Amino acid sequence: HTLEMPSGEKHIAVSKRLCIRDQNGEPQYLLAVVDDITAERAIKDKLNEQKRQLDAAVANMSQGLIMFDVSERIVMCNQRYIDMSGLPPDAVTPGRTFHEVLQARQVLGTFSADIGKYRRALLDSLTLGRPVSAVTVSADGRLYRVINVPMAGGGWVATHEDVTEKVRAEEINERQKRQLDA
């Protein structure tokens, strides 16, 4: 219910009613409790708006993003990550493990390292608070800069950026520079 206070301020309230009956089941009196939930509703609305904004930002990133919790389970990933990885969407749903993602990538041929060794090396660095960065080559020859960054409280965020064009442009510039210097 929306209530207007004498000051003109509007409040949101919920009420609960309980009929108190005697031993014969006859109503004796009605107990009503009214809670003002205006502040709670404002907080909930603000959190919902922040979630919508975050979802829009993540969905519109040029980078692929995948986040893992302290248990090495996917918290979220964006469509760009799915597109870059070539994995089917059901392989990267929340709750899937890091190990499962690496296995799925091995099946696709986009990950060839030893899963156990790679996982241990990555987690060792992340545990020390150190980001881990590498450039990987996809099956179709594209170059991706992958940066894994630890999160406070455990878990990590990995971003994947297609750097193919940038690297190719740098190679062309270097060739042209060598030709001019010769």
Secondary structure, 3 states (H helix, E strand, C coil): CEEECCCCCEEEEEEEEEEEECCCCCEEEEEEEEEECHHHHHHHHHHHHHHHHHHHHHHCCCCEEEEECCCCEEEEECHHHHHHHCCCHHHHCCCCEHHHHHHHHHHHCCCCCCHHHHHHHHHHHHHCCCCEEEEEECCCCCEEEEEEEECCCCCEEEEEEECHHHHHHHHHHHHHHHHHHC
